[in-house]
Amino acid sequence: MIERSRKPPQVDDEQIAEWGREVVRLEAKGVGGLADHIGPDFVKAVRLIHDCPGQVIVTGMGKSGIIGRKIAATLTSTGTLASYMHPTEGLHGDVGMVRRGDVILAISKSGDTEELESLLPLLGSMDLTIIGMTGRRDSYLGRSSHLVLEIGEVEEACNMDLVPTTSTTATLALGDALAVALLSLRGFGPRDFRRLHPGGSIGRSLLTVEDLMHRGEEIPRVALDAPAPEVLLEMTGKRMGATCVVDDDGRLAGIITDGDLRRSIERGFDLGVVIAADLMTADPKTIDGDQLAASAVNRMEEHQITHLIIVDDEGHPRGFVHLHDLLRAKVV
């Protein structure tokens, strides 16, 4: 059984808080120093992975392995295919997941991890490119790698300078730098990100107006000279609480909402004789289909409306979105 050290007596609250602050300061210093280590090898690594016909195989032991799993997950979620392979399991058959053309990203703070020393010769014999992520370029990992991404000599945040803290934070940040540089080089945008993250709050935040809009026959529309009963039927049948009004060429001329109808009745309009042109609001608010759905919500709030119309380059309605569509999609 591991004997737990006793808490030093009479430690006040401020001392505990200061321990926490010192950890944050040391880890921030370690991450901040990474910028000095990002140079030609980093650029070569990014281009190598970008052009890789296979996948990135990330490997590392202990805490480095845990960080490696996260780096592999970040790479995969941003358009770079990656998998994690445990070094020991790799020596017991998992190396079968590796294919010619893959790139190896091996992680070790010391660079002299015993399990990697056993695995790297096997990977080297497969004619694979090895990128080492380590604190020491002159380590076994550094000497065995084609490219070295250094975290540098960092001071761990524990008072013994032993527990992997600053080093794992710096390694994680370096992995993030690699992933972000790659997604930027690929031109990986919000639509790509949403395709890989369709669920949860991230997926909802990346929904576009185009994803939610009604189109085709679902769009309520009437002609300028449509009599009021026809307008009512269209609004009732499409259940949008509004209808587009289009001219003879099918271009958007206005919109009629439930509110417009109520106000017309209040003003004494005879719905038996008026036409759409008499009831409509001209120049209705529109939005581009590629705008985020959250932008549609903001636009509706700004103008105190519940409908937006999407038009094509010639002004024809090609989409219609209601606030209820955004609510159902949990955009708000």
N, C-alpha and C positions, 0 to 999 in steps of 0.2 A: 504494500500500500504506500502511495506517495504521501509523505508527511507534509502537510500544509504549513507554510510559514505563518506565524502569528502576526496579526496587524500590530504595527508599532503603537505603543500606548500614547494616549493623549494627542491624537492627530486631529487638528481642527478642520473645519469645513473649507477654509481658505486654502489650506495645504493640499487637500484633495483636488480642489478646483485648479490649483496651480500645476499639479501633476498632469491633469488633462490638457491645460494650455500648452505645456511644454511638449507634449506628444504632438499636438497639432503644429506647433512651431517647427519641430524637427522634421516632421513629415513634409511640411510645406517647403522647407529648405531643400530636402532631398529631391522633391519633384521639380522645384525651381531650377536646380542644377542640371536637370536633364537636357535643357535647351542647348547647353554647351557640347553635348555628346551627339546631337543630331546633325549629321554631316553626310559625306559621300556614301558611306555604307548604308545609311538609312534610305537615301535616294535610290541606290541600287536595289535594296530590298523591296521597296515599294514597286519599282518597275518590274523586278523579277516576279513578284507575286501577281502583279497585274497581268503579265503575259503568260503566267503559268497555265498549261493546258489541263492540269489536274486540280488537286486541292492542297490546302495547307494542312500539314499534320503537326499539331502542337503537342509537345511532350515535356514533362518535368515531374519531379518528385516532391512529395510533401506539400508545403505551402506554395512552392513554385508550380506544382501540378494544379492546385486549386485556382491560382491566378491564370494558368494556362487554359483551363476549362472556360473561364470567363472571356479570355481573349479570343478563343475559338468561337464562342457564342456570339461575340460582338462582330467578328469578321463575317460569320455566316449571315447574321441579321442585316448586314449592310452590303450584301452582294458579293462577298468573297467566300467561296465554299471552303469550309475548314472543319476539322474533326480533332478531338483530343485522343491521344494514345498514352496510356500509362506505361512508363518504361519497363517495369517488370512484366506486365501483361504482354508488352511488345515482344519480349524475349520468350514468351510462352505461347506464341501463335498469333497475337494481334498484329504483328508486323505484316501479316497477310493482307491488311487493309491498305497497305502502301502500294502505289503503282508508279511506274516510270512516268516522269513528268511532274510528280508531286514535289512540293517544297517542304522541308522540315524546319520547324521553328522550335528549337530546344532551349529550355529555360533553366537556369541555375545561378543563384547569386554567387556562389563560390566558383562555379565552373568546374568543380572537381567532384561532382556527385557520382558515387560508385555505380549506381544503376545506369546513368547515362554513359559512363565510361565503358560499360558492357554493351550498351545498345548502339552507340555511335559507329563503331567499326562495321557492324552489320548493315546499318543504313548507308554508310560510305561505300560498301561493296555493291550496293544497288545503284550506284551512279546517280545519287540524289543530291540536290543542292541543300546544304545545311546552313541555316541562319541561327547563330547563337545569340541569346539574350542573357547577358551576364554582367557581373560587376568587375570582372577581371579578364582583360583581353589575353593575358599571358597564361590563363588557366588551360586545363585540358580541353574544355569546351571551346574556348577561344581559339586554340591552336587547331582544333578539329573542324572548325566552321569555315565556310567560304566567305561569309560576311558576319561581322560582329556588331550587335547593337548593345552598347554599353549603358548601364545605369550608373556607373562610376562607384567610387568608394563612398558609401553613405553610412551615416551613423544611425543605428537602430534606435527607436524611440524608448526602449526600456532602459532602466538604469544599469543593466548589465551589458548592454550593447550586444545582446544575444538573440532575443526573440524577434523573428522576422516581422517587422512592422514597417519601418521606412522603406526597406528594400522591396517589400511586396507592393507597397503603394506606388513606388517609383516604377516598378515593372509593369504594373497595371496601367499606369499613365503612358508608358512607352508603347504598350500594346494598343491603347486607345489612339495614340498619335499615328500608329501604323494603319489602323482601321479607317480613321478619318481621312488620312492622306489618300488611301486607296479609294474610298467612296467619292472623294472629290475628283480624283483622276478618272474614275468611271463615269462621272456625271450623274451619279446616283442621287435622285431627287425625291420629293415628297410622295409622288405617285409610286415610285419603286419601293419606298419605305412602307407605304400602306399595303402594297401587295404582299409584303412579307410580315406585316403586323396587322392583319385584319381585325383582330379581336381587341377588347379592352378599350381603355381611354385613349391610348395612342391611335388605334385604328379609327375611333370616332373623331378624334381631333383632325385627322387627315382626310376625312370625307370631303368630296367636292360637291358643288351644286349639281354637276352632271350626274353624279352617283345617285342623287335623290330626286331629281326632277321628273315630272310627268312629261311624256312625249307622244308624238303621233296623234292618234284619235283620242287620247286621254286629255289633250289640251282643250279647254273650253274656248270656243271662238264663235263669233257671229259677225255678220256683215254690218256695215255702217247703217244701212237702211232696214235692218231687221226690226220688226215690230216688237214692242215690249213683251207680249206673251211668248214670243220665240226666245227672247233673252232669258225670261224666267225659266222656260223649259230647259235651256242649255245649262243654266246655272244649277238647276235642280238635278238634272240628269248626271252632270259631271261631279257634283258634290264638292265643288271647290270654293263656294261662297263668292265666286267672281267669274267673269269671262273676259277674254280678250275681244277687242273689236278690231276688225281688219278691213282694209280698203279693197277696191276691186282687184288689185294685184296681190292680195294676200298679205300685205305689209301691215305691221302693227300700227294702229291709229289711236287706240285708247284702251281703257279698261273700265268695266262696270262691276262694282262690288255691291254686296248687300247694303252697305252704308249708303252708296249712291242712290239705290232704289228708295231707301227710307227717306233720305233727304228730298228726293224728287216728289214723293207723296206729300211730305210736309209742306212743300212749296206749291202744292195744288196741281201737279201734273196729272193729266188724265192718261193712265197707262193703257187705255184702249186706243189711243191715237198717236202717242209718241213713239219714236224709233230709237235705235241704239245710239245714234249720233247725238240725240238730245240728252241722253242719260249718262254718257261716258265722261270719264276724266281723261283728257288728252295727255300725251307724252307720259305714259306710266313709267314707273321705275323698273329698270332692267338690271341684269347682272350677267357677267360672263360665266359660262358653264365650268371653266377651269378654276374658278375662285373657290376657296375653301368654304364649306358649308357654314362655318363659324362667321365668315365674312358676310354671308347672307343674313344671319341673325343680327349682326351689328347694323347692317343697312336697314333692315326692317325696324329695328329699335330707333335708329336715327330719324326715320321718316314716319314712324308710328303707323306702319302698315303691316299687313299679314301676307302679302303676295308679292312675288317677283317674277318677271318674265325674262326668258332667255331667248335672244333673237340671233339669227344668222347674219352673215355679212351684208345681206340685202334687206334686212329688216323684217324678215318673216319670223313669226314665233316658232321656235323649235323646242321650247321647254317651258314648264310652268312649275313653280315651287311655292308651297304654302307653309306657313309657320308650323302647322301640325306635322308636316313631313319631317321637319327638323326636330321637333319634339319627340316624335316616334323613334327617330334615329339616335336620340339621347345626345344630340349635339349641344343642347342646353339643358 
